[in-house]
Amino acid sequence: MSLAEIKERIRKAEEAAGREPGSVRLIAVSKMQPEPRVRAVLEEGHRLFGENRVQEAAGKWPSWREEFPGVELHLLGPLQTNKARQAMGLFDAIHSVDRPKLARTLARLADEQGHCPDLFVQVNTGEEPQKAGVLPAEADDFIAEVRRLGLPLIGLMCIPPVNEEPSLHFALLRKIAKRNDLPELSMGMSHDFERAIAQGATHVRVGSGIFGPRDYG
Ligand SMILES: *Cc1c(COP(=O)(O)O)cnc(C)c1O
């Protein structure tokens, strides 16, 4: 696959869902990808990228940001509080806010630094014990707490269980966002982004569909 092909599929999915053309943002997930592949996508003009780990992003993106003006970088993976300061310096958005301690740390750092990345609360829609995210039943209270802390919360994120129909999880995320007045929905990956767009995704996170299989060597 390729960037152009994924963009075309997004356009078609927007149209099929009766969504405004261009209303879905494509986050190219560059984690564990060989550098030449990421560079090729930067050279094609794409500027919105996602990474899973603070350390990995810190090793790659500062120099690419210098070389390619306008890069926007989002953190998609879990964030430890002891990496929050570094993450705030590296990322324009964090999709994995999922516990009070992390929210309080981000609020303290935001006060200190006078700025904060855009935030998404991650919801564990499948209630999977090994997965990050607040439980659906706890989402409203946690969202209220993040707002009380004065943080720039803009939306919700989820990663559905691998063996379930993702559309049900996307619909649940949309419902929680709607009743909390949150406009942005980060949902949909390489294998299900069209279904996510049908359910209202505003940010899809596509890695292997753009870059090919990840390099875990
Ligand atoms: C790796 C990852 C993606 C991209 O996955 P693909 O299947 O390669 O598209 C999206 N979101 C999160 C949170 C990820 O960790």
The ligand as an SDF file (V2000), in Angstrom:
LIG
                    3D

 15 15  0  0  0  0  0  0  0  0999 V2000
    0.7160    0.8000   16.0570 C   0  0  0  0  0  0  0  0  0  0  0  0
   -0.5000    1.5840   16.3140 C   0  0  0  0  0  0  0  0  0  0  0  0
   -1.3150    2.0380   15.2580 C   0  0  0  0  0  0  0  0  0  0  0  0
   -1.0810    1.6860   13.8040 C   0  0  0  0  0  0  0  0  0  0  0  0
   -1.3040    0.3200   13.5910 O   0  0  0  0  0  0  0  0  0  0  0  0
   -1.3690   -0.2860   12.0880 P   0  0  0  0  0  0  0  0  0  0  0  0
   -2.0980   -1.5530   12.2700 O   0  0  0  0  0  0  0  0  0  0  0  0
    0.0360   -0.4670   11.6610 O   0  0  0  0  0  0  0  0  0  0  0  0
   -2.0900    0.6820   11.2540 O   0  0  0  0  0  0  0  0  0  0  0  0
   -2.4020    2.8320   15.5870 C   0  0  0  0  0  0  0  0  0  0  0  0
   -2.6850    3.1740   16.8560 N   0  0  0  0  0  0  0  0  0  0  0  0
   -1.9330    2.7660   17.8910 C   0  0  0  0  0  0  0  0  0  0  0  0
   -2.2940    3.1620   19.2630 C   0  0  0  0  0  0  0  0  0  0  0  0
   -0.8320    1.9480   17.6510 C   0  0  0  0  0  0  0  0  0  0  0  0
   -0.1180    1.5180   18.6910 O   0  0  0  0  0  0  0  0  0  0  0  0
  1  2  1  0
  2  3  1  0
  2 14  2  0
  3  4  1  0
  3 10  2  0
  4  5  1  0
  5  6  1  0
  6  7  2  0
  6  8  1  0
  6  9  1  0
 10 11  1  0
 11 12  2  0
 12 13  1  0
 12 14  1  0
 14 15  1  0
M  END
$$$$
